[in-house]
């Protein structure tokens, strides 16, 4: 907290914070308003006498109805969910084991292996999708969910590994040593002691991985082609923009509904998530 | 209950020779303390006994079994760590029960053992609390309890009291001693605190730079230190040292230095005589110095200038200058001295220590 006079607090703390929050939330507000705005208002020119850009007096659910009835939106949601959950599960599993091994076990080239994993994370997806497209074609996975479930871990595993590695390093070694003296094998010590203590870290890695998969765009755009296989992010932008016609109402409705699951997950786990990022284990 | 034998134990970490040829035999039911400054290899030795550190060469026997290749879980030991290492996601009961659960004890047995240990340690009211809700002393008790419930063959303590405040440390020290007397389990205790070592240990092992300097009962270390390092490490305030020249004159042996001219008592003059003409180190404990009275002879006393006075209540510590050397004298609380006073200090001639000028071994 900022010490000092009341005006000082207002100028240096409350005011900037308010501006910041407004700036952050405005796109979401715009999304909501556009979703419920009738078409007549949406396409009204800005010089019109009854032009109201920031609110609407005739809210409607038409766009949402159109989205759910006339497009494959619910199918896209399902696809995205399926792909994100599986990709997250695979990445978390590999990341847990790799992160533990890199932070705790002594084996040759451990250091360079850790660096190597990190470097793969630095290769931009916009380059990596070209060779990956070839791999996907050779395995005949194109236009199936597996094309994404198996390619998302290419950036999720390095990410999870590094996040968890840092978290495991912050857990006192003695905890595990004590468990091993108490009669646990290395594996048992890991499962009964290290993993439960690392829950905040594991959760935040999971949330991050899930969000990254949910929002991923370029792989989904390249590897999926038929409308019924698409994910939300690709489906909305490719099916609701036809030629140069933007279905703004339904587009925004899709964006709004598409961001709900992520928002829910974050709000549920926000405490764990913060603890995972700041990474503190107290004995 | 078991004895522990350590034979020619060595540990090398990437070129650092941390433990050098340690030999030690710890008897059944004995409480042995490893003591030494940081980096002396005491903790590494303990961790090799525990199986947490691989052994470069040598042997460790627990009971009559060589345990070099056994994983920690099969060595039948319990260890208490400096930072307690309590499992933060478990309550006190589960912390103490974990080792028993891992070893497949039945529920009734686990409950009775945990209750018994909690009773001994006075933590039976905290069994449902999580470690973070406990005070430092309580956490240490839980860590002790976790070791006790297992009824292991050997207890290993790795500086268990270092994280506690001074008052609690003394209290827990007594408690550890009581538990040892009650259970009679063989114990190896590592500390850097020589007071802890002296008060707890049946025998004390002093280590420095990976080498055992001396093994003995506390008073043996105090009265007959094997070398200058042990002499300086054991005892508080520390022993005073001065480099003196041995000289054979007037039919007696004299230890001489600026400001000091002491006649070496007949009893030990014999073995010191061959160092005549050489420089040796003279050691006098502060408690063996006193303010000289009329009865003291000139050849067992020297002049000193008071520099600092530390009043401890039961005694007064005088930091004095003797020639170029600084010494500490622990004198009676009735002594009236002021800074810059000149006084004459007498020493107890039977309690002089001499160390070789080169090897620093006791003569």
Interface residues (C-beta under 8 A of the other chain):
Chain A: X172 X174 X175 X177 X178 X179 X180 X181 X182 X183 X184 X185 X188 X192 X193 X196 X197 X199 X281 X282 X283
Chain B: X50 X51 X52 X71 X72 X73 X75 X77 X78 X79 X81 X82 X83 X84 X85 X86 X87 X88 X89 X98 X99 X102 X103 X131 X132 X139 X146 X150
